[in-house]
Amino acid sequence: EDEEESPVGKNVAEIKLLQELEHDNVVESVATIQGKSMLLAGDRMGGVTLWKRVKNVFKRGSPKIWQCIRVFNWRHTSELHTCTESMKFGITSLSFLGEKFFVSGAKGGDIRIWNVNGSGAKDEVVHKELIGLSGAHSSEITSIVTGKNVVEGSSKEKMMTFNTCGKDGMVLSFMVPAERPIPRCFNAVNVGIAYRYVSDGDSICGFSLGCHEKEQYNTTLIVGSSCGGIKVLQQPCPSLGPQDALLAYRQQIKEESLTLQVIAENAFRAIKCTDHKKHMQTYGDCFTGSDLVSFLVNEKHAASRDDAVILGCALQKHMSLFRHVSKECQLLEDDIRSFYRFDEEFKRGKRAKQILRKSNTM
């Protein structure tokens, strides 16, 4: 049976354009608030425009129209910046924080909280945010999601909450007192932390974020990541702990890096480099992969030789401790026929520290 032909020029679906809002730059993010006729639009040059639906005074009985109320931009148009700096300005994520405030996330990783009403003047350009968190993320903030309002346990203060994720793999949760918008991070999670020492793997990025809230305060965060999966994270109840969670996380990573530095320096001092032959060719001043693996196991830095290989690859990638004698991208192997040399970059850094140490004792 022949299908009935659609009339010429008739679309399967019809979309009616109600209004087109002009913007000076490319719009990279938008946000709305439920039950309120407000719209935010963030652009590539760091500006955020607030639109509100108002009555059309020129045409009675017509639907409300969107009207620009004010613009928010922490930078002045007269300021000059390099191309690299300008690439970090883009507002890549937005979210209302109640009716009075909103949060913006930038391509460079900065978070800013703004007062929706500015100074109250119409058509103004607001250049000063309420609070700015410079470098909250180390790269582009891809999503911001507002959570529910809670009462903080110790202070009994009413708190607003919001969550961010970025291409650095970090998912951060903040609480903000309703009366004084000073944010504090109460949870910091790196969704790619299990892969940080996988030498041949890419960093895990967070691309999208959702918030699933149950009764009382039982919240899970849904993270879409670059590894092709969805990670479901249990969010702890907001509380004013002894230390900001983001600062505590960074301190932990710093201590871990210091530990790797100590292991690298110990290996550099302990492993003896000699000449080795392979396929009728002599490689001078080098050591075998098995030498390093044995050192890591014997010094209790690794529980097994397999673990030692993973740790050795981390030293190779993150500390630039050594490299293969002939293959630039060859990773550590537990093999007496695989030869490596301590990297000149690591040697130079170690010599610089020794000179600085001597100068400080003189």
MIVO-829097 format. One record per residue: residue number from 0; residue in one letter; x, y, z of N, C-alpha, C in turn. Coordinates in steps of 0.05 Angstrom, whole numbers, plus 5000, padded with zeros to 4 digits. Atoms other than C-alpha are relative to their C-alpha. Example, Ala and Ser with C-alpha at 12.3 -4.5 7.8 and 13.67 -1.06 7.14 Angstrom:
<atoms>
   num   residuo    n.X    n.Y    n.Z   ca.X   ca.Y   ca.Z    c.X    c.Y    c.Z
     0         A   5018   4976   5000   5246   4910   5156   5018   5024   5000
     1         S   4984   4976   4999   5273   4979   5143   4985   5022   5014
</atoms>
This chain:
<atoms>
   num   residuo    n.X    n.Y    n.Z   ca.X   ca.Y   ca.Z    c.X    c.Y    c.Z
     0         E   5017   4976   5000   5000   5000   5000   5018   5025   5000
     1         D   4983   4976   5003   5030   5066   4978   4995   5019   5023
     2         E   5002   4981   4978   5046   5116   5033   4989   5026   4989
     3         E   5012   4974   5008   5008   5181   5030   5022   5021   4999
     4         E   4979   4980   5004   5053   5236   5003   4993   5025   5016
     5         S   5004   4975   4986   5063   5297   5046   4998   5023   4981
     6         P   5003   4977   5018   5041   5363   5015   5028   5014   4997
     7         V   4975   4987   5005   5099   5400   4983   5003   5024   5018
     8         G   4994   4977   4983   5132   5450   5030   4991   4997   5028
     9         K   5009   5003   4973   5100   5422   5093   5020   4984   5016
    10         N   4980   5014   4983   5150   5403   5148   4987   4979   5017
    11         V   5009   5021   4981   5145   5341   5191   4996   5013   5028
    12         A   5002   4985   4974   5158   5386   5252   5002   5029   4994
    13         E   5001   4972   5004   5144   5459   5257   5011   5015   5024
    14         I   4989   4984   4978   5185   5507   5299   4994   5030   4995
    15         K   5007   4972   5003   5162   5578   5310   5020   5017   5015
    16         L   4980   4982   4987   5216   5630   5324   4985   5023   5012
    17         L   5014   4979   4986   5187   5675   5377   5016   5026   5001
    18         Q   4983   4977   4998   5246   5722   5384   5029   4992   4997
    19         E   4971   5005   5004   5320   5726   5365   5015   5021   5016
    20         L   4986   4982   4982   5365   5756   5418   5028   5005   4989
    21         E   4974   4993   5011   5426   5793   5391   5021   4999   5022
    22         H   4978   5001   4981   5493   5782   5424   5025   5008   4985
    23         D   4976   4989   5014   5560   5816   5409   5020   4978   4993
    24         N   4980   5021   5004   5601   5752   5414   4987   4972   4999
    25         V   5010   5028   5002   5594   5676   5405   4991   4992   5028
    26         V   5011   5009   4975   5549   5649   5460   5008   4971   5005
    27         E   4990   5027   4994   5580   5588   5494   4984   4986   5022
    28         S   5016   5013   4979   5531   5576   5552   4976   5017   5006
    29         V   5024   4986   4992   5461   5593   5575   4989   4987   5025
    30         A   5013   5011   4976   5421   5583   5639   4974   5014   5005
    31         T   5026   4989   4992   5350   5594   5663   4994   4992   5029
    32         I   5008   5007   4973   5315   5590   5730   4970   4993   5000
    33         Q   5028   5010   5001   5251   5551   5741   4981   5020   5014
    34         G   5021   4983   4989   5189   5594   5752   5006   5030   4998
    35         K   4993   4972   5002   5225   5659   5738   5008   5006   4970
    36         S   4995   4993   5027   5229   5695   5671   5027   5014   4997
    37         M   4973   4989   5002   5304   5704   5671   5018   4981   4984
    38         L   4983   5015   5017   5357   5681   5623   5028   5011   5001
    39         L   4972   4991   5000   5433   5684   5626   5013   4989   4975
    40         A   4985   5009   5024   5478   5680   5564   5029   5008   5004
    41         G   4972   4995   4997   5554   5673   5570   5014   4999   4974
    42         D   4988   5000   5026   5599   5691   5512   5030   4994   5002
    43         R   4972   5009   5002   5669   5675   5488   5020   5020   5011
    44         M   4982   4979   4990   5699   5741   5512   4996   5006   5030
    45         G   5002   4997   4971   5679   5732   5585   4976   5016   5010
    46         G   5024   4984   4992   5613   5771   5585   4976   4982   5005
    47         V   5025   5013   4994   5547   5748   5614   4978   5020   4998
    48         T   5022   4982   5004   5482   5780   5592   4975   4989   5014
    49         L   5024   5007   4986   5420   5779   5636   4976   5010   4984
    50         W   5025   4993   5014   5353   5778   5599   4976   4993   5018
    51         K   5025   5005   4986   5283   5784   5629   4977   5003   4980
    52         R   5024   4997   5017   5215   5774   5598   4982   5023   5011
    53         V   5016   4976   4993   5175   5839   5599   4977   5004   4981
    54         K   5023   4994   5018   5110   5865   5570   5009   5016   4976
    55         N   4994   4985   5024   5113   5889   5499   4982   5025   4999
    56         V   5016   4976   4998   5091   5961   5508   4992   5011   4973
    57         F   5006   4990   5027   5091   5973   5433   4977   4985   4986
    58         K   5021   5016   5013   5040   5919   5418   4983   4986   5022
    59         R   5018   5010   4979   4983   5907   5467   4989   4972   4993
    60         G   5011   5026   5004   4960   5836   5476   5020   4980   4989
    61         S   4980   5019   5011   5023   5806   5446   5015   4987   5023
    62         P   4985   5014   4979   5067   5756   5484   5023   5017   5011
    63         K   4977   4986   4988   5121   5781   5531   5025   4995   4983
    64         I   4975   5002   5016   5189   5793   5499   5024   5001   5019
    65         W   4975   5000   4984   5260   5783   5525   5014   5027   4996
    66         Q   4987   4974   5001   5296   5847   5542   5026   4999   5016
    67         C   4974   4999   4986   5370   5858   5561   4998   5019   5024
    68         I   5001   4984   4975   5373   5882   5633   5027   5011   5007
    69         R   4973   4991   4994   5448   5885   5646   5020   4980   4991
    70         V   4978   5017   5009   5515   5856   5627   5021   4998   5023
    71         F   4979   5005   4980   5568   5825   5673   5026   4993   4986
    72         N   4974   5007   5011   5641   5825   5654   5022   5011   5018
    73         W   4979   4992   4981   5700   5825   5701   5022   5017   4987
    74         R   4979   4985   5015   5745   5855   5647   4988   5024   4986
    75         H   5009   4976   5015   5740   5923   5614   5008   4997   4971
    76         T   4995   5003   5029   5736   5927   5538   5026   5014   4992
    77         S   4976   4985   5007   5795   5976   5538   5026   4984   5007
    78         E   4976   5015   4992   5842   5924   5569   5010   4983   4976
    79         L   4988   5016   5021   5891   5890   5522   5011   4974   5011
    80         H   4992   5026   4991   5906   5816   5528   5012   4985   4976
    81         T   4989   5018   5021   5947   5764   5490   4979   4980   4990
    82         C   5018   5020   5010   5913   5712   5447   4996   4977   5020
    83         T   5001   5022   4981   5930   5659   5499   4982   5007   5023
    84         E   5017   4991   4977   5898   5700   5555   4971   5001   4991
    85         S   5027   4997   5009   5837   5715   5513   4985   4973   4997
    86         M   5012   5026   5003   5825   5641   5501   4989   4989   5026
    87         K   5009   5009   4973   5813   5632   5576   4976   5015   5010
    88         F   5022   4983   4990   5758   5685   5581   4973   4987   4997
    89         G   5026   5010   5007   5701   5645   5551   4984   4989   5023
    90         I   5018   5010   4979   5641   5632   5597   4988   4974   4990
    91         T   5008   5027   5011   5632   5557   5586   4978   4987   5016
    92         S   5021   5011   4984   5581   5544   5641   4988   5021   5018
    93         L   5015   4981   4984   5528   5582   5680   4979   4986   5016
    94         S   5022   5011   4985   5478   5568   5735   4990   5021   5020
    95         F   5011   4983   4979   5431   5609   5778   5005   4988   5027
    96         L   4997   5008   4972   5444   5605   5853   4979   5014   5016
    97         G   5024   4986   4990   5375   5621   5879   4992   5022   4981
    98         E   5010   4978   5016   5342   5684   5854   5019   5024   5000
    99         K   4983   4976   4997   5395   5734   5878   5027   4997   4987
   100         F   4973   5003   5009   5459   5704   5852   5002   4980   4976
   101         F   4994   5021   5019   5489   5664   5795   5030   4995   4999
   102         V   4972   5009   5001   5554   5626   5783   5008   4997   4971
   103         S   4989   5003   5027   5597   5630   5721   5026   4984   5001
   104         G   4975   5015   5003   5652   5582   5700   5014   5006   4974
   105         A   4986   4991   5024   5706   5601   5651   5018   4979   4988
   106         K   4983   5019   5014   5749   5565   5600   5027   4997   5014
   107         G   4975   5001   4986   5810   5582   5642   4999   4987   5028
   108         G   5003   5014   4975   5781   5547   5704   4991   5018   5023
   109         D   5008   4982   4978   5759   5609   5744   4969   4998   5005
   110         I   5028   4999   4991   5693   5610   5783   4994   5028   5011
   111         R   5008   4974   4989   5656   5675   5797   4971   4999   5008
   112         I   5028   4997   4991   5593   5690   5837   4992   5029   4997
   113         W   5009   4973   5006   5553   5751   5816   4973   5005   5014
   114         N   5026   4991   4990   5494   5790   5845   4983   5005   4975
   115         V   5017   4996   5023   5437   5785   5794   4992   5029   4996
   116         N   5010   4972   5002   5414   5856   5810   5021   5021   4996
   117         G   4979   4980   5003   5482   5888   5804   4997   5022   5021
   118         S   5005   4977   4982   5476   5958   5833   4971   5009   4998
   119         G   5028   4993   5003   5403   5961   5811   4994   5018   4977
   120         A   5004   4982   5023   5414   6008   5752   4994   4983   4975
   121         K   5007   5014   5024   5384   5988   5686   5021   5005   4978
   122         D   4981   4999   5023   5429   5974   5625   5029   5004   5010
   123         E   4973   4996   4990   5491   5976   5670   5018   4977   4991
   124         V   4980   5021   5004   5555   5937   5658   5014   4995   5027
   125         V   4989   5006   4974   5576   5903   5723   5028   4988   4996
   126         H   4972   5009   5003   5652   5895   5727   5011   4986   5024
   127         K   4989   5011   4975   5660   5870   5798   4981   4977   5010
   128         E   5015   5022   4989   5637   5801   5820   5000   5001   5030
   129         L   5000   5001   4970   5618   5786   5892   5024   4985   5010
   130         I   4978   5017   4992   5671   5732   5898   5011   4986   4976
   131         G   4987   5015   5022   5721   5701   5850   5019   4979   5011
   132         L   4982   5022   4993   5756   5634   5856   5018   4995   4976
   133         S   4982   5003   5022   5815   5639   5810   5014   4973   5001
   134         G   4987   5026   5002   5842   5572   5786   4987   4978   5016
   135         A   5014   5021   4986   5789   5531   5821   5003   4973   4985
   136         H   4993   5022   5018   5797   5484   5762   5025   5008   4985
   137         S   4976   4994   5014   5862   5478   5724   4995   5003   4970
   138         S   5007   4997   5028   5826   5478   5657   4970   5006   4998
   139         E   5027   4992   5006   5758   5491   5625   4979   4988   5019
   140         I   5023   5009   4984   5696   5486   5670   4978   4993   4981
   141         T   5019   5009   5021   5647   5445   5629   4971   5001   5010
   142         S   5028   5001   4990   5586   5444   5675   4998   5010   5029
   143         I   5006   4991   4973   5556   5477   5736   4971   4992   5006
   144         V   5027   5008   4992   5495   5448   5772   4995   5009   5028
   145         T   5008   4990   4973   5459   5480   5831   4987   4977   5015
   146         G   5012   5020   4983   5441   5434   5889   4978   5013   5017
   147         K   5021   4991   4983   5388   5441   5942   5012   5017   5023
   148         N   4993   4985   4976   5390   5489   6001   5000   4982   5024
   149         V   4997   5017   4977   5413   5457   6066   5006   5017   5025
   150         V   4992   4987   4975   5424   5475   6139   5025   4986   5010
   151         E   4974   5010   4992   5497   5466   6158   4998   4990   5029
   152         G   5004   5013   4974   5503   5420   6218   5011   5015   5024
   153         S   4987   4988   4976   5552   5458   6264   4990   5029   5004
   154         S   5008   4972   4997   5532   5530   6250   4970   5005   4998
   155         K   5029   4997   5004   5458   5518   6235   4993   5022   4981
   156         E   5004   4978   5019   5465   5568   6179   4989   4988   4974
   157         K   5012   5008   5025   5424   5563   6115   5021   5003   4978
   158         M   4980   5000   5020   5469   5544   6057   4988   4993   4972
   159         M   5005   5007   5028   5462   5544   5981   5023   4982   4991
   160         T   4978   5018   5010   5502   5490   5944   5000   5000   4969
   161         F   4997   5004   5029   5529   5482   5874   5025   4982   4995
   162         N   4980   5019   5008   5574   5433   5838   5012   5007   4973
   163         T   4987   4994   5025   5624   5441   5782   5017   4976   4991
   164         C   4981   5020   5011   5663   5394   5736   5015   5013   4977
   165         G   4983   4988   5020   5719   5408   5688   5016   4980   4984
   166         K   4983   5018   5016   5766   5380   5636   5024   4990   5015
   167         D   4978   5010   4984   5817   5371   5691   4992   4975   5015
   168         G   5010   5024   4987   5774   5313   5716   4990   5005   5028
   169         M   5009   4994   4973   5756   5348   5780   4970   5006   5001
   170         V   5028   4993   4993   5685   5350   5809   5001   5013   5028
   171         L   4999   4985   4975   5679   5403   5863   4972   5007   5009
   172         S   5025   4993   4987   5621   5415   5911   5005   5024   5019
   173         F   4997   4976   4983   5613   5484   5944   4974   5005   5015
   174         M   5023   4990   4985   5567   5510   5998   5004   5030   5004
   175         V   4998   4971   4998   5551   5584   6002   4979   5010   5019
   176         P   5020   4989   4982   5517   5619   6061   4980   5018   4985
   177         A   5021   4985   5015   5451   5649   6037   5003   5030   5004
   178         E   4998   4971   4995   5465   5717   6069   5026   5012   4993
   179         R   4973   4990   5007   5539   5724   6053   5013   4980   4980
   180         P   4991   5019   5020   5560   5691   5988   5031   4995   4999
   181         I   4972   5007   4999   5629   5666   6009   5002   4970   4998
   182         P   5001   5029   5004   5637   5596   5980   5022   4985   5014
   183         R   4980   5018   4987   5673   5538   6014   4996   4972   4987
   184         C   5001   5027   5013   5690   5472   5979   4998   4979   5022
   185         F   5003   5020   4979   5664   5414   6021   5005   4972   4988
   186         N   4993   5026   5012   5681   5358   5971   5015   5004   4974
   187         A   4984   4999   5025   5734   5349   5917   5007   4972   4992
   188         V   4996   5027   5011   5737   5287   5873   5013   5002   4973
   189         N   4988   5002   5027   5783   5272   5815   4991   4974   4987
   190         V   5011   5025   5012   5745   5223   5770   5020   4984   4985
   191         G   4979   5015   5014   5809   5204   5735   5024   4994   5017
   192         I   4977   5004   4983   5853   5195   5796   5012   4972   4998
   193         A   4990   5027   5002   5859   5120   5785   5018   4997   4975
   194         Y   4984   5002   5025   5891   5134   5717   5024   5019   5000
   195         R   4979   4979   5001   5941   5188   5739   5028   4989   4995
   196         Y   4973   5011   5005   6000   5140   5735   5001   4981   4977
   197         V   5000   5016   5024   5980   5104   5672   5014   5015   4978
   198         S   4983   4983   5017   6035   5128   5626   4990   5002   4971
   199         D   5009   4999   5027   6003   5110   5560   4970   5007   4997
   200         G   5028   4994   5000   5933   5134   5579   4996   5031   4999
   201         D   5007   4972   5001   5899   5201   5567   4987   5008   5027
   202         S   5013   4990   4976   5875   5245   5624   4970   4997   4998
   203         I   5029   5003   5000   5802   5234   5643   4988   5028   5005
   204         C   5013   4974   4998   5759   5296   5632   4971   4996   5008
   205         G   5028   5000   4993   5691   5312   5661   4986   5019   4980
   206         F   5013   4984   5021   5644   5336   5606   4972   5009   5007
   207         S   5027   4993   4993   5575   5337   5637   4994   4991   5028
   208         L   5005   5005   4972   5545   5337   5706   4970   5002   5006
   209         G   5028   5000   4991   5477   5320   5736   4999   4996   5030
   210         C   5003   5002   4971   5451   5322   5807   4973   4986   5006
   211         H   5024   5015   4993   5402   5270   5834   4996   5002   5030
   212         E   5005   4995   4972   5371   5291   5900   4977   4983   5010
   213         K   5021   5016   4988   5331   5246   5946   4990   5015   5025
   214         E   5010   4987   4976   5295   5260   6012   5023   5007   5019
   215         Q   4980   4988   4982   5332   5300   6065   5025   5007   4984
   216         Y   4977   4994   5016   5404   5307   6043   5014   4975   4991
   217         N   4989   5024   5011   5420   5247   6001   5004   5005   4970
   218         T   4995   4991   5027   5452   5270   5936   5021   4984   4986
   219         T   4980   5013   5016   5488   5234   5881   5005   5018   4976
   220         L   4992   4984   5024   5526   5268   5825   5006   4981   4977
   221         I   4997   5016   5024   5524   5239   5755   5019   5014   4981
   222         V   4979   4987   5016   5587   5253   5715   5004   4985   4974
   223         G   4993   5011   5026   5596   5241   5641   5029   5006   4994
   224         S   4971   4995   5003   5670   5232   5627   5010   4991   4972
   225         S   4988   5005   5026   5717   5225   5568   5008   4971   4996
   226         C   4993   5028   5002   5730   5152   5584   4978   4983   4988
   227         G   5022   5014   5013   5663   5135   5553   4980   4989   5020
   228         G   5018   5010   4980   5628   5119   5618   4987   5022   5016
   229         I   5014   4981   4982   5583   5152   5669   5008   4992   5029
   230         K   4992   5006   4972   5608   5157   5741   4979   5012   5019
   231         V   5020   4992   4980   5558   5160   5798   5014   5004   5027
   232         L   4985   4993   4976   5587   5195   5859   4981   5007   5023
   233         Q   5016   4993   4976   5557   5198   5929   5012   5025   5012
   234         Q   4990   4975   4989   5562   5269   5955   4996   5000   5030
   235         P   5004   4999   4971   5575   5278   6029   4983   5024   5008
   236         C   5016   4978   4990   5531   5323   6071   5018   5024   5005
   237         P   4983   4976   4997   5558   5395   6070   5005   5006   5030
   238         S   4993   4993   4972   5595   5413   6134   5025   5017   4999
   239         L   4976   4982   4998   5646   5465   6156   5022   4985   5014
   240         G   4978   5016   4989   5705   5418   6165   5023   5017   5008
   241         P   4976   4985   4991   5773   5438   6192   5015   5013   4977
   242         Q   4985   4989   5022   5799   5452   6122   4983   4998   4974
   243         D   5013   5000   5026   5772   5470   6053   5007   4975   4985
   244         A   4995   5026   5012   5765   5405   6014   5019   5002   4976
   245         L   4983   4996   5024   5799   5433   5951   5029   5004   5009
   246         L   4972   4995   4990   5859   5458   5991   5012   4974   5011
   247         A   4990   5026   4989   5864   5391   6027   5008   4981   4977
   248         Y   4993   5017   5023   5863   5354   5960   5027   5008   4987
   249         R   4975   4990   5012   5918   5398   5931   5024   4995   5018
   250         Q   4978   5007   4982   5960   5388   5993   5007   4971   4998
   251         Q   4995   5029   5003   5952   5313   5986   5016   4994   4975
   252         I   4986   5004   5025   5974   5315   5913   5029   5011   5002
   253         K   4973   4989   4997   6033   5359   5932   5018   4981   5015
   254         E   4985   5019   4984   6055   5310   5985   5007   4975   4984
   255         E   4995   5023   5017   6048   5253   5936   5022   5005   4980
   256         S   4979   4993   5019   6091   5290   5885   5027   5001   5014
   257         L   4975   4999   4985   6143   5303   5939   5011   4971   5005
   258         T   4992   5028   4996   6143   5228   5954   5013   4988   4975
   259         L   4989   5009   5025   6155   5212   5881   5028   5012   4995
   260         Q   4974   4987   5004   6212   5263   5880   5021   4986   5017
   261         V   4981   5013   4982   6245   5229   5940   5008   4972   4988
   262         I   4994   5026   5012   6239   5160   5907   5018   5003   4976
   263         A   4984   4996   5024   6268   5187   5842   5029   5007   5008
   264         E   4973   4992   4991   6327   5219   5878   5015   4976   5012
   265         N   4987   5024   4988   6341   5155   5917   5009   4981   4978
   266         A   4994   5018   5022   6339   5114   5853   5025   5011   4985
   267         F   4977   4988   5015   6387   5163   5819   5026   4996   5015
   268         R   4975   5004   4985   6437   5156   5876   5007   4970   5002
   269         A   4995   5029   4994   6430   5080   5885   5007   4983   4976
   270         I   4996   5017   5023   6429   5052   5815   5026   5007   4985
   271         K   4974   4996   5013   6497   5043   5783   4997   4997   4970
   272         C   5001   5000   5029   6503   5060   5710   5026   4990   4988
   273         T   4977   5012   5013   6551   5020   5666   4995   4998   4971
   274         D   5003   5005   5028   6563   5001   5594   4986   4973   4996
   275         H   5014   5025   5006   6516   4948   5564   5001   4996   4970
   276         K   4999   5007   5029   6519   4912   5497   4974   4986   4992
   277         K   5024   5013   5011   6461   4891   5453   5002   5002   4969
   278         H   4999   5002   5029   6461   4869   5380   5026   5014   4989
   279         M   4973   4991   5008   6536   4885   5372   5003   5030   5004
   280         Q   4998   4971   4995   6525   4956   5397   5003   5004   5030
   281         T   4995   4994   4971   6550   4985   5463   4985   5026   5007
   282         Y   5015   4977   4989   6506   5033   5503   5014   5008   5026
   283         G   4985   4992   4977   6546   5073   5553   4982   5014   5021
   284         D   5013   4986   4978   6525   5100   5621   4970   4995   5002
   285         C   5029   5006   4999   6459   5064   5627   4995   4977   5020
   286         F   5008   5022   4981   6421   5013   5671   4978   4984   4986
   287         T   5021   5017   5012   6372   4957   5656   4974   5006   5014
   288         G   5027   4997   4988   6297   4959   5668   4998   4983   5025
   289         S   5001   5018   4976   6306   4901   5717   5015   5013   5024
   290         D   4986   4986   4979   6356   4943   5757   4981   5018   5016
   291         L   5018   4981   4987   6304   4996   5771   4977   4986   5015
   292         V   5022   5015   4988   6248   4946   5785   5010   4987   5026
   293         S   4989   5013   4976   6292   4908   5834   5005   5021   5023
   294         F   4996   4979   4980   6311   4973   5870   4973   5008   5013
   295         L   5025   4992   4989   6238   4993   5879   4988   4979   5018
   296         V   5010   5021   4983   6219   4925   5907   5016   4996   5025
   297         N   4982   5004   4977   6280   4918   5952   4997   5022   5020
   298         E   5002   4978   4982   6269   4987   5981   4971   5004   5011
   299         K   5028   5001   4990   6195   4970   5996   4983   5023   4988
   300         H   5017   4980   5013   6169   5024   5948   4978   4987   4984
   301         A   5020   5015   5014   6129   4970   5912   4998   4972   5012
   302         A   5004   5026   4988   6098   4905   5936   5007   4977   4982
   303         S   4993   5021   5020   6113   4866   5872   5014   5012   4977
   304         R   4986   4990   5023   6152   4872   5809   4981   5013   4980
   305         D   5020   4988   5017   6089   4887   5770   4993   5028   5010
   306         D   5005   4974   4988   6073   4944   5818   5024   5019   4995
   307         A   4976   4984   5004   6145   4968   5811   5001   5011   4971
   308         V   5000   4990   5028   6137   4973   5735   4981   5024   4997
   309         I   5019   4978   5001   6075   5017   5744   5012   5025   5013
   310         L   4987   4977   4987   6112   5061   5794   5023   5011   4984
   311         G   4978   4990   5017   6173   5064   5749   4991   5016   4976
   312         C   5011   4984   5022   6130   5088   5691   4991   5027   5010
   313         A   5008   4974   4988   6103   5143   5737   5025   5017   5003
   314         L   4975   4985   4997   6174   5164   5753   5011   5009   4973
   315         Q   4991   4993   5027   6190   5163   5679   4983   5022   4988
   316         K   5018   4980   5012   6129   5204   5659   4999   5026   5015
   317         H   5006   4976   4984   6118   5252   5717   5026   5013   5011
   318         M   4975   4989   4989   6189   5261   5744   5022   5003   4979
   319         S   4979   4999   5021   6227   5255   5677   5026   4988   5011
   320         L   4977   5012   4987   6274   5209   5715   5019   4987   4980
   321         F   4983   5015   5019   6299   5167   5656   4986   4998   4973
   322         R   5012   5005   5026   6288   5150   5583   5015   4976   4987
   323         H   4988   5023   5014   6303   5091   5537   5024   5010   4984
   324         V   4975   4991   5013   6372   5093   5505   4996   5005   4970
   325         S   5003   4997   5029   6345   5089   5433   4972   5007   4991
   326         K   5028   4996   5008   6269   5092   5433   4988   5021   5019
   327         E   5009   4978   4984   6241   5158   5458   4975   4994   5016
   328         C   5025   5005   4987   6172   5132   5475   4998   4972   5014
   329         Q   5000   5027   4988   6193   5064   5503   4997   5002   5030
   330         L   5004   4999   4971   6165   5055   5573   5016   4978   5014
   331         L   4984   5018   4983   6198   5017   5630   4990   4971   4996
   332         E   5006   5029   5000   6201   4941   5623   5019   4986   5019
   333         D   4984   5016   4981   6225   4890   5674   5016   4980   4983
   334         D   4985   5016   5019   6278   4864   5627   5030   5007   5002
   335         I   4971   4994   4998   6354   4857   5632   5011   5009   4973
   336         R   4991   4991   5026   6358   4872   5557   4988   5026   4991
   337         S   5011   4973   5005   6321   4938   5561   5017   5020   5015
   338         F   4980   4981   4988   6370   4996   5574   4988   5028   5001
   339         Y   5010   4973   4995   6354   5065   5602   5022   5017   5011
   340         R   4981   4981   4988   6392   5128   5620   4984   5020   5016
   341         F   5012   4978   4985   6377   5180   5672   4999   5025   4982
   342         D   5005   4978   5018   6347   5239   5637   5016   5025   5007
   343         E   4984   4976   4995   6389   5302   5629   4983   5022   5014
   344         E   5017   4981   4987   6329   5344   5650   4999   4996   5030
   345         F   5000   5006   4971   6326   5308   5717   5027   5007   5012
   346         K   4973   4993   4989   6402   5315   5726   5003   5029   5004
   347         R   4997   4970   4997   6399   5390   5713   4984   5010   5024
   348         G   5017   4992   4977   6342   5398   5763   5013   4993   5026
   349         K   4987   5008   4976   6381   5359   5815   5025   5017   5006
   350         R   4977   4982   4996   6444   5400   5804   4992   5027   5010
   351         A   5010   4974   4992   6404   5464   5810   4992   5000   5030
   352         K   5007   5002   4971   6377   5441   5878   5025   4999   5017
   353         Q   4975   5002   4984   6447   5423   5902   5014   5028   5002
   354         I   4988   4973   4999   6473   5493   5883   4984   5018   5018
   355         L   5017   4983   4983   6413   5526   5917   5004   4992   5029
   356         R   4995   5009   4973   6425   5483   5979   5026   5010   5011
   357         K   4974   4990   4991   6498   5503   5982   4999   5030   5006
   358         S   5001   4971   4997   6482   5577   5973   4985   5008   5026
   359         N   5015   4994   4976   6432   5574   6031   5015   4994   5025
   360         T   4984   5007   4976   6484   5544   6078   5025   5017   5003
   361         M   4976   4984   4999   6538   5594   6062   4996   5026   5016
</atoms>
